[in-house]
């Protein structure tokens, strides 16, 4: 019978078993009332842990006067997360979810990370304790409410600005070059105003943007940052110099994360006359705008999405853009120089766009019947090439199976059967598996044209999987992504060469 010896534990001094707690506070602005609120939150947590026998306050993390919609702007929040990762904190207290995070994505991400570190959070307002949660549904709901709260506040601010725009009573917070700010009013800075008048004079005398930029940088070196090519164009286009103001030239999106965009007709703009003293006359400004439009019109051919992509099947020359009677045409360069050298006829641009729209819609409706069978055939050919190597075949089959799963997930998300968080989680896992298998495959096979074609067809399938609607109007981004070149077969037919080495003919 074995002998058992009991080794008694070493008795040490009583360890500190208190839970190490942190408090996170945040206020939304730097106004006096909010600062009082900030101080009140800090004092509240200091007092709450003063006489606790089970918990001790290790630190208070407080972001003051910083937006809650952008996590990367909250330095104290980031410091708290770092301390959590270092094992300094067991539990976090915060007033509400809206103080902790202002959108569902950030809320869930941080709660999940803290949960994985064994750190719990108590949201006091909502009475949610992550220590007692079996799933994250409540956090999702409350995080969504916090996001709505932030969006609501943003919309209220926008509404107040909108009313000020309509009344023409907007405070000015910055002055363009040529002015200085005095009690919210633009006052002429005469030294700078002389330069503004000189710039307008140079432009109306025929000097171009780049040359004006060079002259100004040389003569007025102290302001060289203002006089870039686009800086000169901005000055020449700015209505402020005739004493008027346009409001809402830019706008902020309604959904998180907020983005500032150029207002190209999405929202109303407000043109208010005589908001301040003018530097130049209205007549000079109007002449300048007409000249800018004229120059832009003359240079329009260099801005086209079709530039360098249209080829002549007859002689191999590239097509160039021409404008005739307010219509835009594309014509073979060789034919344009000498009609006898190439018999190809010119084509109106609108017909090229219409042909692309028809081709796009055919592919969008039928890509499963065209691209997926093609992908399968190429994969089978590749497998047959390596028929003697069972490892290669097995890997190809597994990759094909995993990629099919990603397409299924994409279809489920498009139809609304799968939420974004779950979609990202599952596709990330599948992508990691595919990348690992592809790395193994590269060790067994060399990369060749077949691999590239398969990869591009995969990209094509993925592109059409994610497009929810057919195309009604010409989409430049879709054309740029899909089309490598257009070959003009004749005046009635175009050949579209798209990524993946695929070629399709379409009638004009």
C-alpha positions as CSV (number, residue, x, y, z in Angstrom):
1,X,0.0,0.0,0.0
2,X,1.5,3.4,-1.0
3,X,2.6,5.8,1.7
4,X,0.9,9.2,1.5
5,X,2.6,12.2,3.1
6,X,0.5,15.4,3.5
7,X,2.5,18.6,2.9
8,X,0.9,21.4,4.8
9,X,0.5,24.8,3.1
10,X,2.8,27.6,4.0
11,X,0.9,30.2,6.1
12,X,1.5,33.7,4.9
13,X,0.1,37.0,5.9
14,X,-3.5,37.6,4.9
15,X,-3.6,38.8,1.2
16,X,-5.5,41.7,0.0
17,X,-8.6,40.2,-1.7
18,X,-10.3,43.4,-2.6
19,X,-11.5,43.7,-6.2
20,X,-9.5,46.3,-8.0
21,X,-12.0,48.8,-9.6
22,X,-11.6,51.6,-12.0
23,X,-14.1,54.3,-12.9
24,X,-14.6,55.8,-16.4
25,X,-16.1,59.2,-16.7
26,X,-16.7,61.4,-19.8
27,X,-18.4,64.7,-20.5
28,X,-19.4,65.8,-24.0
29,X,-18.3,69.4,-24.1
30,X,-16.1,71.9,-22.3
31,X,-18.9,74.2,-21.2
32,X,-19.0,75.3,-17.6
33,X,-22.0,73.1,-16.7
34,X,-20.4,70.1,-18.2
35,X,-17.2,70.8,-16.3
36,X,-19.2,70.8,-13.1
37,X,-20.7,67.5,-14.2
38,X,-17.2,66.2,-14.9
39,X,-16.1,67.1,-11.4
40,X,-19.3,65.7,-9.9
41,X,-18.6,62.3,-11.6
42,X,-15.1,62.2,-10.3
43,X,-16.1,63.0,-6.7
44,X,-18.9,60.5,-6.9
45,X,-16.6,57.6,-7.6
46,X,-14.0,58.7,-5.0
47,X,-16.7,58.7,-2.3
48,X,-18.4,55.4,-3.5
49,X,-15.3,53.3,-2.8
50,X,-14.2,55.2,0.4
51,X,-15.5,52.7,2.9
52,X,-15.9,49.5,0.7
53,X,-14.7,46.3,2.3
54,X,-14.8,44.3,-0.9
55,X,-13.6,46.8,-3.6
56,X,-10.9,49.4,-3.9
57,X,-10.6,52.2,-6.4
58,X,-7.3,51.9,-8.2
59,X,-7.8,54.8,-10.7
60,X,-10.3,57.2,-12.3
61,X,-10.1,57.6,-16.0
62,X,-11.8,60.8,-17.2
63,X,-12.0,62.2,-20.7
64,X,-12.9,65.9,-20.5
65,X,-14.5,67.8,-23.4
66,X,-13.8,65.1,-26.0
67,X,-16.2,63.6,-28.5
68,X,-17.6,60.1,-27.6
69,X,-18.2,59.3,-31.2
70,X,-14.6,58.7,-32.0
71,X,-12.8,56.1,-29.7
72,X,-9.3,57.2,-31.0
73,X,-9.9,60.7,-29.6
74,X,-10.4,59.5,-26.0
75,X,-6.9,59.3,-24.5
76,X,-8.0,58.3,-21.0
77,X,-10.2,55.5,-22.3
78,X,-7.2,54.2,-24.3
79,X,-5.1,54.4,-21.1
80,X,-7.7,52.5,-19.2
81,X,-7.8,49.7,-21.8
82,X,-4.0,49.5,-21.7
83,X,-4.1,49.1,-17.9
84,X,-6.7,46.4,-18.3
85,X,-4.4,44.5,-20.6
86,X,-1.6,44.8,-18.1
87,X,-3.7,43.2,-15.4
88,X,-4.1,46.3,-13.2
89,X,-8.0,46.3,-13.1
90,X,-10.6,43.7,-12.2
91,X,-13.8,45.7,-12.7
92,X,-15.0,48.9,-14.4
93,X,-17.7,51.3,-13.2
94,X,-19.3,53.8,-15.6
95,X,-22.4,55.9,-15.5
96,X,-24.0,54.6,-18.8
97,X,-23.3,53.0,-22.1
98,X,-23.5,56.3,-23.8
99,X,-20.5,57.4,-21.6
100,X,-18.6,54.2,-22.3
101,X,-19.2,54.1,-26.1
102,X,-21.3,55.9,-28.6
103,X,-21.7,53.2,-31.2
104,X,-22.6,49.5,-31.1
105,X,-19.5,48.3,-32.8
106,X,-17.0,49.9,-30.4
107,X,-19.2,49.0,-27.4
108,X,-19.3,45.3,-28.3
109,X,-15.6,45.2,-29.3
110,X,-14.5,46.6,-26.0
111,X,-16.9,44.6,-23.9
112,X,-15.8,41.4,-25.6
113,X,-12.1,42.2,-25.1
114,X,-12.6,43.0,-21.4
115,X,-14.7,39.9,-20.9
116,X,-11.8,37.8,-22.4
117,X,-9.5,39.4,-19.9
118,X,-11.8,38.5,-17.0
119,X,-12.8,42.1,-16.4
120,X,-16.4,43.0,-15.7
121,X,-18.3,46.3,-16.3
122,X,-21.2,47.8,-14.5
123,X,-23.3,50.3,-16.5
124,X,-25.1,52.1,-13.6
125,X,-27.9,53.9,-15.5
126,X,-29.0,50.7,-17.4
127,X,-28.2,48.4,-14.5
128,X,-26.3,46.1,-16.7
129,X,-23.5,44.0,-15.2
130,X,-21.4,42.0,-17.7
131,X,-20.5,39.6,-14.8
132,X,-24.1,38.3,-14.9
133,X,-24.6,38.2,-18.7
134,X,-25.0,35.0,-20.6
135,X,-25.0,36.7,-24.0
136,X,-24.5,40.2,-25.4
137,X,-28.0,40.9,-26.7
138,X,-28.7,43.5,-24.1
139,X,-25.4,45.3,-24.8
140,X,-26.3,45.3,-28.5
141,X,-29.7,46.9,-27.8
142,X,-28.3,49.5,-25.4
143,X,-25.3,50.2,-27.5
144,X,-27.7,50.9,-30.4
145,X,-29.7,53.2,-28.1
146,X,-26.5,55.1,-27.2
147,X,-25.7,55.4,-30.9
148,X,-29.1,56.8,-31.6
149,X,-28.7,59.2,-28.7
150,X,-25.4,60.5,-30.3
151,X,-27.0,60.7,-33.7
152,X,-30.0,62.6,-32.2
153,X,-27.6,65.1,-30.6
154,X,-25.8,65.6,-33.8
155,X,-29.0,66.1,-35.7
156,X,-30.2,68.7,-33.2
157,X,-27.0,70.6,-33.7
158,X,-27.4,70.4,-37.5
159,X,-31.0,71.6,-37.2
160,X,-29.9,74.7,-35.2
161,X,-27.3,75.5,-37.9
162,X,-29.9,75.0,-40.6
163,X,-32.1,77.6,-39.0
164,X,-29.3,80.0,-38.7
165,X,-28.4,79.5,-42.4
166,X,-32.0,80.2,-43.3
167,X,-32.0,83.4,-41.3
168,X,-28.5,84.4,-42.5
169,X,-27.3,84.8,-38.9
170,X,-24.2,82.5,-38.8
171,X,-21.2,83.3,-36.7
172,X,-17.9,83.4,-38.6
173,X,-15.1,81.3,-36.9
174,X,-12.3,81.7,-39.5
175,X,-11.1,84.3,-42.0
176,X,-9.9,83.6,-45.5
177,X,-6.7,85.1,-46.8
178,X,-7.3,88.9,-47.3
179,X,-9.5,89.3,-44.1
180,X,-9.1,89.2,-40.4
181,X,-11.7,88.3,-37.8
182,X,-13.1,90.9,-35.3
183,X,-16.0,90.0,-33.0
184,X,-17.3,87.4,-35.5
185,X,-17.1,89.8,-38.4
186,X,-14.8,89.8,-41.4
187,X,-12.6,92.9,-41.7
188,X,-10.3,93.6,-44.7
189,X,-6.6,93.0,-44.1
190,X,-5.4,95.6,-46.6
191,X,-1.9,94.2,-47.0
192,X,-3.3,90.8,-48.0
193,X,-6.2,92.3,-49.9
194,X,-3.7,93.9,-52.3
195,X,-2.3,90.5,-53.1
196,X,-5.9,89.1,-53.7
197,X,-6.6,91.9,-56.2
198,X,-3.2,91.2,-58.0
199,X,-4.1,87.5,-58.3
200,X,-7.5,88.3,-60.0
201,X,-5.7,90.8,-62.3
202,X,-3.1,88.3,-63.3
203,X,-5.7,85.6,-64.1
204,X,-7.9,87.9,-66.2
205,X,-4.8,89.0,-68.1
206,X,-4.3,85.4,-69.3
207,X,-1.8,84.0,-66.7
208,X,-2.6,80.4,-65.7
209,X,-3.0,78.9,-62.2
210,X,0.4,77.3,-62.0
211,X,2.3,80.5,-63.1
212,X,0.3,82.7,-60.7
213,X,1.2,80.2,-57.9
214,X,4.9,80.4,-58.8
215,X,4.9,84.2,-58.9
216,X,3.1,84.6,-55.6
217,X,5.3,82.1,-53.8
218,X,8.4,84.0,-55.0
219,X,7.1,87.5,-54.2
220,X,5.1,86.7,-51.1
221,X,7.3,84.0,-49.5
222,X,5.8,84.4,-46.1
223,X,2.5,83.2,-47.5
224,X,3.8,80.4,-49.8
225,X,1.6,77.7,-48.2
226,X,-1.5,79.7,-49.3
227,X,-0.4,79.9,-52.9
228,X,-0.4,76.3,-54.1
229,X,-2.0,75.5,-57.5
230,X,-5.3,74.6,-55.7
231,X,-4.9,77.6,-53.3
232,X,-5.0,80.0,-56.3
233,X,-8.0,78.2,-57.8
234,X,-9.8,78.4,-54.4
235,X,-9.1,82.2,-54.1
236,X,-10.3,82.8,-57.6
237,X,-13.6,80.9,-56.9
238,X,-14.3,82.3,-53.4
239,X,-17.4,84.4,-53.2
240,X,-16.1,85.9,-49.9
241,X,-14.1,88.4,-51.9
242,X,-17.2,90.1,-53.2
243,X,-18.7,90.4,-49.7
244,X,-21.0,87.4,-50.0
245,X,-21.1,84.1,-48.2
246,X,-22.2,80.5,-49.2
247,X,-23.0,78.3,-46.3
248,X,-23.2,74.5,-46.1
249,X,-20.5,73.9,-48.8
250,X,-19.7,70.8,-46.9
251,X,-21.8,68.6,-44.6
252,X,-21.4,65.8,-42.1
253,X,-23.0,62.4,-42.7
254,X,-25.8,61.3,-40.4
255,X,-24.5,57.9,-39.5
256,X,-21.5,56.8,-37.4
257,X,-18.6,57.2,-38.0
258,X,-19.3,60.8,-39.0
259,X,-17.6,61.9,-42.2
260,X,-17.3,65.4,-43.7
261,X,-18.1,65.5,-47.4
262,X,-18.3,68.1,-50.1
263,X,-21.9,69.2,-50.8
264,X,-22.4,68.5,-54.5
265,X,-26.1,69.0,-54.4
266,X,-27.0,66.5,-51.6
267,X,-28.3,69.3,-49.4
268,X,-29.4,72.9,-49.7
269,X,-26.7,75.6,-49.9
270,X,-27.4,79.2,-48.7
271,X,-26.1,82.2,-50.6
272,X,-26.2,85.3,-48.4
273,X,-25.3,88.7,-49.9
274,X,-23.4,91.6,-48.3
275,X,-22.3,89.7,-45.1
276,X,-19.1,91.8,-45.0
277,X,-17.0,94.3,-47.0
278,X,-15.8,93.3,-50.5
279,X,-12.2,93.2,-51.7
280,X,-13.0,93.0,-55.5
281,X,-16.0,94.0,-57.6
282,X,-18.8,91.7,-58.6
283,X,-18.1,92.4,-62.3
284,X,-14.4,91.2,-61.9
285,X,-15.6,88.1,-60.0
286,X,-18.1,87.2,-62.7
287,X,-15.6,87.6,-65.5
288,X,-13.2,85.4,-63.5
289,X,-15.9,82.6,-63.1
290,X,-16.7,82.7,-66.8
291,X,-13.0,82.3,-67.6
292,X,-12.6,79.4,-65.1
293,X,-15.5,77.6,-66.8
294,X,-14.1,78.3,-70.2
295,X,-10.7,76.8,-69.3
296,X,-12.3,73.8,-67.6
297,X,-14.4,73.2,-70.7
298,X,-11.3,73.3,-72.9
299,X,-9.5,70.8,-70.7
300,X,-12.5,68.4,-70.3
301,X,-10.9,65.7,-72.5
302,X,-8.1,65.0,-70.0
303,X,-10.6,64.3,-67.2
304,X,-12.6,61.5,-68.9
305,X,-12.8,58.0,-67.4
306,X,-12.4,56.6,-71.0
307,X,-9.1,58.3,-71.6
308,X,-6.5,55.8,-72.8
309,X,-9.0,52.8,-72.7
310,X,-10.6,52.9,-76.1
311,X,-8.7,51.2,-79.0
312,X,-9.3,50.9,-82.7
313,X,-9.6,47.3,-83.9
314,X,-8.8,48.4,-87.5
315,X,-5.4,50.2,-86.9
316,X,-4.6,49.7,-83.2
317,X,-4.6,53.5,-82.4
318,X,-6.1,54.9,-79.3
319,X,-9.3,57.0,-79.5
320,X,-9.4,60.6,-78.4
321,X,-12.2,62.8,-77.2
322,X,-13.7,65.6,-79.3
323,X,-16.7,67.9,-78.8
324,X,-18.9,68.9,-81.7
325,X,-22.1,70.9,-81.4
326,X,-22.3,70.3,-77.6
327,X,-22.0,66.5,-78.1
328,X,-19.0,64.4,-76.9
329,X,-17.5,61.9,-79.4
330,X,-14.6,59.5,-79.4
331,X,-12.6,59.2,-82.6
332,X,-9.6,57.1,-83.7
333,X,-6.5,59.3,-83.7
334,X,-5.2,58.0,-87.0
335,X,-8.6,58.6,-88.6
336,X,-8.7,62.1,-87.1
337,X,-5.3,62.9,-88.6
338,X,-6.1,61.3,-92.0
339,X,-9.4,59.8,-92.9
340,X,-7.8,57.7,-95.6
341,X,-5.4,56.0,-93.1
342,X,-8.2,54.4,-91.1
343,X,-11.9,54.0,-92.0
344,X,-13.1,53.8,-88.4
345,X,-16.0,56.2,-87.6
346,X,-16.4,58.3,-84.6
347,X,-18.7,57.1,-81.7
348,X,-20.8,59.3,-79.5
349,X,-19.8,58.9,-75.8
350,X,-23.4,58.4,-74.6
351,X,-23.6,55.2,-76.7
352,X,-20.4,53.8,-75.2
353,X,-21.9,54.4,-71.7
354,X,-25.2,52.7,-72.7
355,X,-23.3,49.7,-74.0
356,X,-21.4,49.3,-70.8
357,X,-24.7,49.6,-68.8
358,X,-26.2,46.8,-70.9
359,X,-23.1,44.6,-70.5
360,X,-23.0,45.2,-66.7
361,X,-26.7,44.3,-66.2
362,X,-26.2,41.1,-68.2
363,X,-23.3,40.1,-66.0
364,X,-25.1,41.1,-62.8
365,X,-28.2,39.0,-63.7
366,X,-26.2,36.0,-65.0
367,X,-22.8,35.9,-63.2
368,X,-23.7,32.7,-61.3
369,X,-24.3,31.0,-64.7
370,X,-21.2,32.5,-66.4
371,X,-18.5,33.2,-63.8
372,X,-19.0,30.4,-61.2
373,X,-19.0,27.5,-63.8
374,X,-15.9,29.1,-65.4
375,X,-14.2,29.3,-62.1
376,X,-15.1,25.6,-61.4
377,X,-13.7,24.6,-64.8
378,X,-10.4,26.4,-64.3
379,X,-10.1,24.8,-60.8
380,X,-10.8,21.3,-62.3
381,X,-8.2,21.9,-65.0
382,X,-5.7,23.0,-62.4
383,X,-6.5,19.9,-60.3
384,X,-6.0,17.6,-63.3
385,X,-2.6,19.2,-63.9
386,X,-1.5,18.1,-60.4
387,X,-3.3,14.8,-60.6
388,X,-0.3,12.8,-59.3
389,X,0.0,15.0,-56.2
390,X,-2.9,14.2,-53.8
391,X,-1.8,17.0,-51.4
392,X,-2.3,19.7,-54.1
393,X,-5.7,18.3,-55.1
394,X,-6.9,18.1,-51.5
395,X,-5.8,21.7,-50.8
396,X,-7.5,23.0,-54.0
397,X,-10.8,21.2,-53.1
398,X,-10.7,22.6,-49.6
399,X,-10.0,26.2,-50.8
400,X,-12.9,25.9,-53.3
401,X,-15.2,24.7,-50.5
402,X,-14.2,27.6,-48.2
403,X,-14.6,30.2,-50.9
404,X,-18.1,28.8,-51.7
405,X,-18.9,29.3,-48.0
406,X,-17.9,33.0,-48.2
407,X,-20.2,33.5,-51.2
408,X,-23.1,31.9,-49.2
409,X,-22.4,34.3,-46.3
410,X,-22.3,37.3,-48.7
411,X,-25.7,36.3,-50.1
412,X,-27.2,35.8,-46.6
413,X,-25.9,39.2,-45.5
414,X,-27.3,40.9,-48.7
415,X,-30.7,39.4,-48.0
416,X,-30.7,40.5,-44.4
417,X,-30.5,37.0,-42.9
418,X,-27.0,37.7,-41.3
419,X,-26.0,40.7,-39.2
420,X,-22.8,42.5,-40.0
421,X,-20.9,41.5,-36.8
422,X,-21.6,37.8,-37.4
423,X,-20.7,38.2,-41.1
424,X,-17.4,39.8,-40.3
425,X,-16.6,37.1,-37.6
426,X,-17.3,34.2,-39.9
427,X,-15.7,35.6,-43.1
428,X,-12.6,36.6,-41.1
429,X,-12.3,33.0,-39.9
430,X,-12.8,31.6,-43.4
431,X,-10.3,34.1,-44.9
432,X,-7.7,33.0,-42.4
433,X,-8.2,29.4,-43.3
434,X,-8.0,30.2,-47.1
435,X,-4.8,32.2,-46.6
436,X,-3.2,29.4,-44.7
437,X,-4.1,26.8,-47.4
438,X,-2.9,29.1,-50.1
439,X,0.5,29.5,-48.4
440,X,0.8,25.7,-48.2
441,X,-0.2,25.5,-51.9
442,X,2.5,27.9,-52.9
443,X,5.1,25.6,-51.4
444,X,3.9,22.8,-53.6
445,X,3.2,24.6,-56.9
446,X,4.5,27.6,-58.7
447,X,2.4,30.7,-59.4
448,X,1.3,31.0,-63.0
449,X,-1.2,32.7,-65.3
450,X,-3.9,30.2,-64.3
451,X,-3.6,31.3,-60.7
452,X,-3.9,35.0,-61.6
453,X,-7.0,34.3,-63.8
454,X,-8.6,32.3,-61.0
455,X,-7.9,35.1,-58.5
456,X,-9.4,37.8,-60.8
457,X,-12.5,35.7,-61.5
458,X,-12.9,35.3,-57.7
459,X,-12.7,39.1,-57.4
460,X,-15.3,39.5,-60.1
461,X,-17.7,37.0,-58.4
462,X,-17.2,38.8,-55.1
463,X,-17.9,42.2,-56.8
464,X,-21.2,41.1,-58.3
465,X,-22.2,39.3,-55.0
466,X,-22.1,42.6,-53.2
467,X,-24.0,44.6,-55.8
468,X,-27.6,44.8,-54.7
469,X,-29.2,46.4,-57.8
470,X,-28.8,46.5,-61.5
471,X,-27.3,49.7,-63.1
472,X,-29.7,52.4,-64.3
473,X,-27.1,55.2,-64.9
474,X,-23.5,55.0,-65.9
475,X,-21.3,54.2,-62.8
476,X,-17.7,55.5,-63.3
477,X,-16.4,53.5,-60.3
478,X,-17.8,50.2,-61.6
479,X,-16.4,50.9,-65.1
480,X,-13.0,51.7,-63.7
481,X,-13.0,48.6,-61.6
482,X,-14.2,46.1,-64.3
483,X,-13.0,47.4,-67.7
484,X,-9.3,47.1,-68.8
485,X,-10.0,48.4,-72.3
486,X,-12.7,48.8,-75.0
487,X,-11.9,47.7,-78.6
488,X,-14.1,49.5,-81.3
489,X,-14.8,46.6,-83.6
490,X,-17.0,48.8,-85.9
491,X,-19.5,51.6,-85.6
492,X,-22.1,49.1,-84.3
493,X,-20.1,46.9,-82.0
494,X,-17.7,47.2,-79.0
495,X,-15.5,44.7,-77.4
496,X,-15.1,45.0,-73.6
497,X,-12.0,43.5,-72.1
498,X,-12.6,43.1,-68.4
499,X,-10.5,41.8,-65.5
500,X,-9.8,38.1,-65.5
501,X,-8.9,38.1,-69.2
502,X,-12.6,37.9,-70.2
503,X,-13.9,39.5,-73.4
504,X,-17.5,40.4,-74.2
505,X,-19.0,42.0,-77.3
506,X,-21.9,44.4,-77.0
507,X,-23.9,46.2,-79.6
508,X,-23.9,50.0,-79.7
